[in-house]
Amino acid sequence: MISGLRKFLFGAGPGEHLPDDVKAALAAWQESDAGALESSHFMTRYVVVDIATDGQNPDSDRITGIAATLVHQGVVSPEQSIFVDLAGATVDDATVDRQLAAFLRFVGKSPLVSYHVAYVSGFLQQLLKKRLGIGFAPRWVDLTWLLPAMFGETSHKPMPLDDWLVAFGLDVGEGRRSPTANSLALARLLQMTIVRAHAKGVDTVDQLIDESKASSHLRRTH
């Protein structure tokens, strides 16, 4: 039963073409503990994720970069970040697979946070299924919907990310930001969101995820 559930969530297993060290890393990731949803925000290891792509369609376009930043115990840790560069035309398949395995080791089974989760998760699911032969179904918190739910006095509906950054006095920079810069900016927003969520009695990971989903459903249907 547990084995069947694991296959449903994470796929049947890594492809046979993968190097042995990548297979071992993926097996360890698949067996790792997902953690308890009742954990408080302070105790939860959140991982903020952003991607760069060369188009908008995960079925035909590709990811060129993945960045992830840790938020734990209310602290943004830029030094605890990872960037996977997939833009280089000379990067060989084994290197790509090892980079993606390193990304999975970094995120573990932590709740993931992003902006426009459907877009980000769609690309990641396609890439990880194609390259590593695994399904990828983490717990996601979508700041697109959660920010209006927590900060209705600023906006009751989703806004462009830069509008939220300006509203909170954060630097939007000039020109297009890298995935790493975006993940750090999103991590700052998550910090503030967690403080507001606690003030509203939304104290645990599962409550935060539910609030994000409820906000999405409410605003999509009204």
Stockholm file with secondary structure:
# STOCKHOLM 1.0

chainA/1-222         MISGLRKFLFGAGPGEHLPDDVKAALAAWQESDAGALESSHFMTRYVVVDIATDGQNPDSDRITGIAATLVHQGVVSPEQSIFVDLAGATVDDATVDRQLAAFLRFVGKSPLVSYHVAYVSGFLQQLLKKRLGIGFAPRWVDLTWLLPAMFGETSHKPMPLDDWLVAFGLDVGEGRRSPTANSLALARLLQMTIVRAHAKGVDTVDQLIDESKASSHLRRTH
#=GR chainA/1-222 SS CHHHHHHHHHCSCCCTTSCHHHHHHHHHHHHSCCCCTTCBTTTCEEEEEEEEESSSCTTTCCEEEEEEEEEETTEEEEEEEEEEECCCTTCCHHHHHHHHHHHHHHHTTCCEEESSHHHHHHHHHHHHHHHHCCCCCCCEEEHHHHHHHHCTTTCSSCCCHHHHHHHTTCCCCSSCCCHHHHHHHHHHHHHHHHHHHHHTTCCBHHHHHHHHHHHHHHHHCC
#=GC SS_cons         CHHHHHHHHHCSCCCTTSCHHHHHHHHHHHHSCCCCTTCBTTTCEEEEEEEEESSSCTTTCCEEEEEEEEEETTEEEEEEEEEEECCCTTCCHHHHHHHHHHHHHHHTTCCEEESSHHHHHHHHHHHHHHHHCCCCCCCEEEHHHHHHHHCTTTCSSCCCHHHHHHHTTCCCCSSCCCHHHHHHHHHHHHHHHHHHHHHTTCCBHHHHHHHHHHHHHHHHCC
//
